[in-house]
Amino acid sequence: METIVRGLLLSTALLMLAHWNIGVSVNSFSSALLAAFVIGLLNAFVRPLLIVLTLPVTILTLGLFLFVINALTFQRPAACSKAFRCWASGRPCSARCSTACAASSSTPPWSG
């Protein structure tokens, strides 16, 4: 149940980012759901691997390289789908931060 709520809130956040013209374009709610699903898979499996592999660079940059990893994991679904697009080099980081805030605050109050 919590995963479904997180997916719905993340797709809603993607739609809001598209409405605010922050560098994200989503054609429909179903494409936002698909993009949220792919972003969730990337966050669960690929992002931890990237963090471990780039740990020396992350330490040298005092953690700032994590913004690059966040932008890459946010732009990857956009490269795979025509319904979800992401453009402008600096904006994926701000869009990623916005969707991360929405996804982290998606824990329902009844879950304890």
N, C-alpha and C positions, 0 to 999 in steps of 0.2 A: 504494500500500500504506500509506503514511504517513497519507494522508487517511482511509482506512478505520479505522486504529487510533485516530486522533484522534476520529473520530465515535463509535466504540464507547466510548472512555473518557469522552467528554463525556456520552453518554447514560447511562453508568453513574454518573457524577457527579450527573446530574439525578435518577436514581433514589435515590441516597444522600441527596440533599437532601430529597427527598420523604419518605424514611423518617425523617429527623431532624426533620421538621416545622419547617423554616426559612422557610416561606412559599411553598413550592412543592408542587404536587400533580400527580402523573403517574399516569395510569390503568394503563398497561402499558409493556412495554419497546419495543413498536413505536411508541407515541406518544412515548416518550423519544427514539427514533431520529429521528422526524419533527421533533420540537422541536430536537434537536441539528443536524439538517440546516438548518432555517430559521435558527437562531442563527448557524450557520456562514456562510450566505449573507448575513445582515445584517452580520456582522463583516467579510466580504470586500468588500461593495459599499456599503452604506449608512453604516456607522460611519466610514470614512475621509472620506466626503463631509460628514457631520455635524461631524467634527473640524475640517475646513477651514473650513466655514461659520461655526462658532462660535469660531474662533480668537481674536478680540478678547475675547470673554467669558471664554474659558479663560485668557488671559493676565492679565486683570484679577483673576480669582479664584485666580491662581497654580496653575492646573491642577485645582482642585477641581470645576470644571464637568464634567470628564471622568467623574466619578461619576454625574452626571445622564445623560450620554450612555450610559454603561454600563447604567444602570437602564432607560433607554428601549429599548435594543436587547435587553435581557433580557425586558422585559414585552411586546414586540410579538408574539412567537409565542404568548404566552398569550392575547392578544386575538383571535387568529385561530383558535384551537382550543379545544374544550371538554375535550379529553383532557389538556391541559397547562395548569395554572392557576398564577397567581402573585398573591399578595395581600400586604397590609401595606406601607405606604409606605417604610419604612426597610429592609425585608428584601430587596428585590431587589438592592440594592447588595451586601449581604453574600453573597447567593446567587450573584450575578454574580462576585464575587471568588473564591468557592469553586470555581465551574466554570471560571473562567479559570486558576486554579492547577492544576486537574486537566488542562485542555487543554494548558497550556504544559509540563507535565511528561510529556506523552504521547509524546514522541519516544522511539522504541524504542532500546534500548542497542546494537543491532546496526547502526544507521544511521550510526554513525561519529561 
